[in-house]
Structures are given as C-alpha cells and as structure tokens.
Amino acid sequence: MKKVFIILAVLCVGAKGFSQQDSTKSKRENHWHKWEEMHKAEMEKWEKMDSSEWNEKYPHWPMPPHHWGNNHVKPANLSTNWLIIDLGFTNYNDKTNYSGTAAQAFAPGSNSNWFNLKNNKSVDVNIWLFMQRLNVVNHVVNLKYGLGVELNNYRYQDNIKYTTNPSTQATVVIQDTTSYSKNKLAADYVTVPVMINFNFTPNLREGFGISVGISAGYLYSSRQKTISGEFGKHKTFDDFDLNPWKLSWIAEAQLGPVILYGSLATKSMFNNQGLDQTPYTFGIRLSKW
C-alpha cells in the first residue's frame, strides 16, 4: 500500500508539472498572438516595402514580446538624472620650456622631472548634482547638460613646494629639503557641461551612445597638501597662480551599463606664461545614462 501511495504521488506531481508546462506554453502562444494582432499593420508595411526605401521610409519595427523587460523604456522628451559620480584619473600634457626665462622665474632651477606625477594616485572625482537630456531629433539626437563640481588631485613625485616670493609677493615653486610622503595639488571647480548626445538605442535603459561637447569650470578652491615626518600634515590654501577658468573638451561613451568619460582642457591650467601644463581626465561614470 505504501508503494501505491508513492506511485500515485509521483504521477500527481508529474501531471501537475505537465499541466503547468502546457499552461505556460499556452500563455506564451497567446502572448504572441496578441502581439501579432497589435502590430499587424506595421508588419504588413514592412513586408510590402522595397529595400531601396528603407533609408527614408523605414517603419518602426515593433518590439516582440520576448524582448520586453526592465531594460526597455519609453524615452521622455526631458529626463533628469540626479547625483552622478565620476571616478577616474587626472594628469596633464606638459609642454613647458624649462630653459625659458618665464619657467625659471616661476620655478627657479626646475626641469621636467620636478612636476612628474604619481599616475595611479593622481585621481579625479566629479560630483554632478544633476544632468538633463533634452530630445532634439527622435530621441536619437539630444542636448545634454548639467551642473556639478570637479575635484582634480595632482600627486607629485618630487618634494616641490608652492610658496610666495617675499620680495615680489608672487607665487614661486621651489624644491624643498623636506621629504614628503604625500605631496599633492588640489584644484576644485564648479562646472557646467554641455554636450550633444547621440543615443543609438533610445528604447533601451542601458543602451549605446556617445556624447561630445564642452564644459566651463570656475576654480572655487585650491590647496597644496603635504605630509612629512618632520612637520606632519600641512595644507596651504592659495590660488597658486592657477587660471580661475577652465574650458575643456569633453566626451562620454555609453556601452550598455558602463559609461566612460574624458576631458581635455583647451589651455594650461596656470595663469602665468611659466608653466604650460594642459590637464586631462578619464574614468568611469556612475550614471543611469
């Protein structure tokens, strides 16, 4: 009798499984039939068209049900993304003529090695309060803009120090005798980026696209931070003769869930003619689009 109950239980479970499979299959077929009825007109237009007409009269191909999911969205004419974070690296293209009078006046005795950076520790962190995307042409071409802060940190290899010439009150750079375990120049900007965005997959939440444009940043804070065994941690706040404005060419690329960004300033970050160091940044952007 016990064996009989076991056999009956197995048969019941099997029958229930087959009935669920049949039910699932039936629902899937009904889903397809419903989709075909909804998009019958578009499918007929597609079948009647000649391939030579596709470029100008390409009808919107309806998305089949098996592609429906959380990654598909109906794009809005104006969408807003709040609190975007960039994590990357910063550096500069140094074209300074260190044998020239201007460079030697700003950094006496300097050479190109003075301003070498620790590449893996020269970081760029940007915090965008918001970014908006405005539809221009069929959600494929958009205007993208925002507001945020750029935090550029240049980590020096050498023990250089920004100080003030007591006779002229001008900023100068010297090679310090103190050995620093940490020596960085930080430049923080309030920045407004404006880009033309090309969204190749407007119906996808995590799609593919590129953006190119320009940004304008205003220097609101700059400081040199050093750490040494002799003097400990020390911060000096000054403008260090940095250019108060930074105009940069900017770009980003969205590759599904991954967004990469980059920027290149249009000129040197210093206001004087001594140092010709043009900053650039690159990294990953933590954003929905």
C-alpha positions in Angstrom: 0.0 0.0 0.0 2.8 2.4 0.8 4.3 1.8 -2.7 1.0 2.5 -4.2 0.8 5.9 -2.5 4.3 6.8 -3.6 3.5 5.9 -7.2 0.3 7.9 -7.1 2.1 10.9 -5.6 4.8 10.7 -8.3 2.1 10.6 -11.0 0.2 13.6 -9.5 3.4 15.7 -9.4 4.2 14.7 -12.9 0.7 15.5 -14.1 0.9 18.9 -12.4 4.2 19.6 -14.0 2.9 18.8 -17.4 -0.2 20.9 -16.9 2.0 23.8 -15.8 4.2 23.4 -18.9 1.1 23.3 -21.1 -0.3 26.4 -19.3 2.9 28.3 -19.7 3.1 27.3 -23.4 -0.5 28.3 -23.9 0.2 31.7 -22.3 3.3 32.3 -24.4 1.3 31.4 -27.6 -1.5 33.8 -26.5 1.1 36.5 -25.9 2.5 36.1 -29.4 -1.0 36.1 -31.0 -1.9 39.3 -29.1 1.4 40.9 -30.2 0.8 39.9 -33.8 -2.7 41.4 -33.8 -1.4 44.7 -32.2 1.3 45.2 -34.8 -0.3 43.6 -37.8 -0.3 47.0 -39.7 3.4 47.6 -39.1 4.4 44.1 -40.2 2.4 44.4 -43.4 4.1 47.7 -44.2 7.5 46.1 -43.6 6.7 43.1 -45.9 5.5 45.4 -48.8 8.5 47.7 -48.7 11.3 47.6 -51.2 14.8 47.6 -49.6 15.7 50.8 -51.5 13.1 52.7 -49.5 14.4 51.7 -46.1 16.7 54.7 -45.6 14.0 57.3 -45.9 10.8 55.4 -45.1 12.0 52.8 -42.6 9.0 52.0 -40.4 9.4 51.5 -36.7 9.7 47.7 -36.2 7.6 46.7 -33.2 9.5 45.1 -30.3 8.5 41.4 -30.0 7.3 40.2 -26.6 10.4 38.2 -25.8 12.4 41.4 -25.8 10.0 43.2 -23.4 11.6 43.7 -20.0 13.0 46.0 -17.5 15.7 47.3 -19.9 13.2 48.7 -22.3 11.7 52.2 -21.7 9.6 54.7 -23.4 12.0 57.7 -23.8 10.8 61.1 -22.4 11.4 64.4 -24.1 13.1 65.7 -21.0 14.7 63.3 -18.5 16.7 64.2 -15.4 19.5 62.2 -13.7 20.3 63.2 -10.1 23.7 62.8 -8.3 26.1 61.4 -10.7 29.6 60.3 -9.6 32.8 60.2 -11.8 35.8 58.2 -10.6 38.9 58.4 -12.6 42.4 59.8 -13.0 43.9 63.2 -13.9 47.1 64.2 -15.5 48.5 67.0 -17.8 50.3 67.4 -21.0 53.4 69.3 -20.0 54.8 71.5 -22.9 56.8 73.8 -20.6 60.1 75.2 -21.9 62.0 74.8 -18.6 65.1 76.5 -20.0 63.0 79.7 -20.7 63.0 82.8 -18.6 59.3 82.6 -17.6 59.6 79.0 -16.4 62.7 79.8 -14.4 61.1 82.8 -12.9 58.1 80.8 -11.7 60.1 77.7 -10.7 63.8 78.5 -10.3 66.2 75.7 -11.1 63.3 73.5 -12.3 63.3 70.8 -15.0 60.6 68.5 -16.4 61.2 66.0 -13.6 60.0 68.4 -10.9 56.4 68.1 -11.9 56.2 64.4 -12.6 53.1 62.8 -11.2 52.3 59.5 -9.5 49.8 58.4 -12.1 48.0 55.8 -10.0 47.4 58.4 -7.2 46.5 61.4 -9.2 42.7 61.0 -9.1 39.8 62.8 -10.5 36.4 62.8 -8.6 33.4 64.6 -10.1 30.1 65.0 -8.4 27.3 66.2 -10.7 24.2 67.4 -8.9 22.1 66.7 -11.9 22.2 66.1 -15.7 19.4 66.6 -18.1 18.8 65.1 -21.5 16.5 67.1 -23.9 15.2 65.4 -27.0 16.1 67.1 -30.3 15.6 64.6 -33.1 13.6 61.4 -32.4 15.4 60.8 -29.1 18.5 59.8 -31.1 20.0 63.3 -31.1 19.7 65.0 -27.7 21.1 68.0 -25.8 22.7 67.0 -22.5 23.8 69.5 -19.8 24.2 69.6 -16.0 25.9 71.2 -13.0 28.4 69.9 -10.6 31.9 70.0 -9.1 35.2 68.7 -10.4 37.9 67.7 -7.9 41.3 67.3 -9.6 44.2 66.0 -7.4 47.7 66.1 -8.8 50.0 63.9 -6.8 53.7 64.9 -7.2 56.7 62.6 -7.1 59.2 65.2 -6.0 59.3 67.4 -2.9 58.2 70.6 -4.7 56.5 73.3 -2.7 54.4 76.3 -3.8 55.4 79.4 -1.8 55.5 83.2 -2.0 58.5 85.2 -3.1 58.9 87.7 -0.2 60.2 90.5 -2.4 57.7 90.3 -5.2 54.8 88.6 -3.4 54.5 86.3 -6.5 53.9 82.6 -6.4 57.0 80.5 -6.9 57.8 76.8 -6.8 60.9 75.5 -5.0 62.5 72.1 -4.4 62.0 71.6 -0.7 64.6 70.0 1.5 61.8 68.2 3.5 61.0 64.7 2.4 57.2 64.3 1.8 55.4 61.0 2.0 52.4 62.8 0.3 52.5 65.9 -1.8 49.5 66.9 -3.9 48.0 70.0 -5.6 44.2 70.0 -5.4 42.1 72.2 -7.8 38.3 72.2 -7.4 35.9 73.7 -9.9 32.2 74.4 -10.2 31.5 73.2 -13.7 28.7 73.3 -16.3 29.0 70.7 -19.1 27.0 71.0 -22.4 27.1 68.1 -24.9 25.4 66.8 -28.0 24.2 63.3 -27.2 23.8 60.6 -29.8 21.7 57.8 -28.4 21.7 54.8 -30.8 19.3 52.8 -28.7 16.7 55.2 -27.3 14.3 52.4 -26.3 16.9 50.7 -24.1 17.5 51.7 -20.5 21.2 50.6 -20.7 21.9 51.3 -24.4 24.7 52.5 -26.5 25.6 56.1 -27.4 28.2 58.9 -27.3 28.2 62.5 -26.2 30.6 65.3 -27.2 30.8 68.9 -26.1 32.5 71.5 -23.9 32.5 72.4 -20.2 33.2 75.6 -18.3 34.6 75.4 -14.8 35.3 78.1 -12.2 38.1 77.5 -9.7 36.5 77.9 -6.2 39.2 76.2 -4.1 42.9 75.2 -4.5 45.4 74.0 -2.0 48.6 72.1 -1.6 48.6 69.2 0.9 51.8 67.7 2.2 52.6 65.0 4.8 56.1 64.6 6.2 57.7 63.0 9.3 59.1 66.4 10.3 56.0 68.6 10.0 53.2 66.2 9.8 50.1 67.1 7.8 50.0 70.6 6.4 47.7 72.4 4.0 48.3 75.7 2.2 45.3 77.5 0.6 46.1 79.8 -2.3 45.3 80.3 -6.0 49.0 79.4 -6.8 48.6 81.5 -10.0 46.1 78.9 -11.4 43.8 80.0 -14.1 40.4 80.8 -12.5 38.6 79.4 -15.5 38.9 76.0 -17.1 37.4 75.4 -20.5 37.5 71.7 -21.6 36.5 69.5 -24.5 34.5 66.6 -23.0 33.2 63.3 -24.2 31.5 60.2 -22.9 30.6 56.8 -24.3 27.8 54.5 -23.0 28.5 50.8 -23.6 25.4 49.2 -22.0 25.7 49.5 -18.2 29.2 51.0 -18.4 29.8 54.7 -19.1 33.2 56.1 -19.8 34.1 59.8 -19.7 37.1 62.0 -20.6 38.0 65.7 -20.8 40.9 67.8 -22.2 41.4 71.4 -21.3 41.8 74.0 -24.0 44.9 75.6 -22.4 47.3 75.5 -19.5 45.8 75.4 -16.0 48.3 78.1 -14.9 47.6 81.8 -15.5 51.2 82.7 -16.0 53.4 82.1 -19.0 55.9 80.0 -17.0 54.2 76.6 -16.9 52.4 75.2 -19.9 50.5 72.2 -18.4 47.2 71.3 -20.0 45.1 68.9 -17.8 43.1 66.0 -18.9 40.9 63.4 -17.1 39.4 60.0 -17.9 37.5 57.4 -15.9 34.1 55.7 -15.3 30.8 57.5 -14.8 28.3 56.1 -12.3 25.0 57.1 -14.0 21.8 55.7 -15.4 22.5 57.2 -18.9 
